[in-house]
Amino acid sequence: MAAPKKPQDHLSKDEKTGPDLPFTFEHGGKEFSLTPPSEVMTGGFIRKNRHLSTGNQFWLLIEALSDEESLAAIDEMTQPELKAFQVDFYEHLGGVDLGESQASATS
């Protein structure tokens, strides 16, 4: 009989996500990749934008990480798609919240 699987037997989510890795998403049957967030989220970026609302911080970061094609795909997303994108993005960052609640980022 095979031994039961343990959590460490599965690939860790941390191995596929994290601020040092590109964030990827699909839209319209095509895969897009954004610049690794750690390349943009420097101390200076965070300090200079600390007074912005969470929504403004989110969009500023997305615009900084995206090329024109990725940004166009994001712009085409419906509200449910955008909400899922946002949740996935925050999870990719390792649960890092840019400020307040995630709900305000799409406002």
C-alpha positions in Angstrom: 0.0 0.0 0.0 1.3 3.4 -0.9 2.0 5.9 1.8 -0.5 8.7 2.0 0.6 11.9 0.3 1.8 14.7 2.5 1.5 18.4 1.8 5.2 18.6 1.0 4.7 16.0 -1.8 2.8 18.6 -3.8 4.5 21.6 -5.5 4.4 24.5 -3.1 2.4 27.4 -4.3 5.4 29.6 -3.3 7.4 27.8 -6.0 5.0 29.1 -8.7 4.1 32.5 -7.3 5.8 35.3 -5.5 6.8 38.9 -6.0 10.2 37.8 -7.6 8.4 35.8 -10.4 6.3 37.2 -13.3 2.6 37.2 -12.8 0.8 35.4 -15.6 -2.9 35.4 -16.5 -5.2 34.3 -19.3 -7.7 36.3 -21.1 -9.5 35.6 -24.4 -7.6 32.2 -24.7 -4.2 33.9 -24.6 -1.6 33.9 -21.8 0.0 37.2 -20.7 2.9 37.8 -18.4 3.6 40.8 -16.3 7.0 42.0 -15.0 8.0 40.5 -11.6 6.4 42.8 -9.1 9.6 43.0 -7.0 11.3 44.8 -9.9 8.9 47.7 -9.5 7.8 47.5 -5.8 11.0 49.1 -4.4 11.1 51.0 -1.2 10.9 54.3 -3.2 7.9 53.2 -5.2 6.0 52.3 -2.0 7.1 55.4 -0.2 6.2 57.8 -3.0 2.8 56.2 -3.4 1.9 55.5 0.2 -0.8 58.3 0.3 -2.7 56.9 -2.7 -5.9 54.9 -2.1 -5.6 51.1 -2.4 -7.3 51.3 -5.8 -4.9 53.9 -7.1 -1.9 51.9 -5.8 -3.2 48.7 -7.5 -3.7 50.4 -10.9 -0.4 52.3 -10.7 1.4 49.0 -10.0 -0.5 47.1 -12.8 0.4 49.8 -15.3 4.0 49.7 -14.2 4.2 45.9 -14.6 2.2 45.6 -17.9 3.1 46.0 -21.5 0.6 47.5 -23.9 -0.8 44.1 -25.0 -1.3 42.9 -21.3 -2.9 46.2 -20.3 -5.3 46.0 -23.3 -6.3 42.5 -22.1 -6.9 43.8 -18.6 -8.9 46.7 -19.9 -11.2 44.3 -21.8 -12.0 42.3 -18.6 -15.5 42.2 -17.2 -16.1 43.0 -13.6 -16.1 39.3 -12.5 -12.9 38.7 -14.5 -11.3 41.7 -13.1 -12.1 40.7 -9.5 -10.7 37.3 -10.1 -7.6 38.9 -11.7 -7.1 41.1 -8.7 -7.5 38.2 -6.2 -5.0 36.1 -8.1 -2.6 39.1 -8.3 -2.7 39.7 -4.5 -2.2 35.9 -4.0 0.7 36.0 -6.3 2.3 38.7 -4.2 2.0 36.3 -1.2 -1.0 38.0 0.4 0.6 41.4 0.4 -2.1 44.0 0.5 -1.2 47.4 -0.9 -3.1 49.2 1.9 -6.7 48.8 2.8 -9.2 46.1 1.7 -9.0 44.5 -1.8 -12.6 45.4 -2.4 -11.7 49.1 -2.8 -9.1 48.4 -5.5 -11.6 48.1 -8.3 -13.5 51.1 -7.1 
